[in-house]
Amino acid sequence: MVLHGLGTPGHSSAMTEQEFRVWLQKVDVNGDGRISRQELKDALRVIGTNCAWWKAWRAMKYADLNHNNYIDGEQEIKELIQHAAERWGIVVRR
């Protein structure tokens, strides 16, 4: 699994929603258009997040509205953005 160039949303104190969405596209390493818990966990680990497995699990519980084990669709992405802002300390400017 290649996560080079993933970048880190936490390196700056704030990012735009578009920048966060670009980061999410990079998280989708297999390119299937959706984010699995494993992809999210691996991405969080790459950026140096503590307890990446727990944060990925919590994010999926919060944002996976249709319970298919993927973040897919606009509403689920919005939920993930909100969760990241509230729980990961990432400031997402609109």
C-alpha positions in Angstrom: 0.0 0.0 0.0 1.5 3.3 -1.0 0.7 6.4 1.0 3.5 8.6 -0.3 2.4 12.2 -0.9 -0.5 11.8 1.5 0.4 15.1 3.2 -0.9 15.9 6.6 -3.9 17.9 7.4 -2.6 18.6 10.9 0.7 20.3 9.8 -1.1 23.7 9.5 -3.5 24.9 12.0 -6.2 25.2 9.4 -7.2 24.1 5.9 -10.0 24.8 3.6 -12.7 22.2 3.0 -11.4 21.7 -0.5 -7.9 21.0 0.8 -9.4 18.4 3.2 -11.3 16.8 0.4 -8.1 16.6 -1.7 -6.5 14.8 1.3 -9.4 12.4 1.5 -9.0 11.6 -2.2 -5.4 10.6 -1.4 -6.6 8.5 1.5 -8.6 6.4 -1.0 -5.4 4.5 -2.0 -7.2 1.8 -4.1 -9.2 4.4 -6.1 -12.6 2.9 -5.6 -14.2 6.2 -4.7 -14.8 5.3 -1.1 -12.8 5.2 2.1 -12.6 2.1 4.2 -11.7 2.0 7.8 -8.3 0.4 7.0 -7.5 3.2 4.5 -8.5 5.9 7.1 -6.5 4.1 9.8 -3.4 3.8 7.6 -3.7 7.5 6.6 -4.0 8.6 10.2 -1.0 6.5 11.1 1.1 8.0 8.3 0.4 11.6 9.6 1.5 10.6 13.1 -1.9 10.4 14.8 -2.0 8.7 18.1 -4.4 5.8 18.4 -5.1 5.8 14.7 -7.1 2.5 14.9 -9.4 4.0 17.5 -9.9 7.3 15.7 -10.6 5.5 12.4 -13.2 3.3 14.2 -14.9 6.3 15.8 -14.9 8.2 12.6 -16.6 5.3 10.7 -19.2 4.9 13.5 -19.9 8.7 13.2 -19.8 9.2 9.4 -20.9 5.9 7.9 -24.5 6.7 7.7 -25.6 3.7 5.6 -23.5 1.3 7.7 -21.8 -0.3 4.6 -18.3 0.1 6.2 -17.2 2.8 3.8 -17.3 6.6 3.7 -18.9 7.2 0.4 -21.3 9.8 -0.8 -21.4 13.5 -0.2 -23.3 13.4 3.1 -20.9 10.9 4.6 -17.9 13.0 3.5 -19.5 16.1 5.2 -20.0 14.0 8.3 -16.3 13.0 8.3 -15.2 16.6 7.8 -17.3 17.6 10.8 -15.9 14.7 12.9 -12.4 15.6 11.9 -12.9 19.2 13.0 -14.5 18.2 16.3 -12.4 15.2 17.3 -9.0 15.4 15.5 -8.3 19.1 16.1 -8.3 19.9 12.4 -9.7 23.3 11.6 -11.6 23.2 8.4 -12.5 26.6 7.0 -15.5 26.8 4.7 
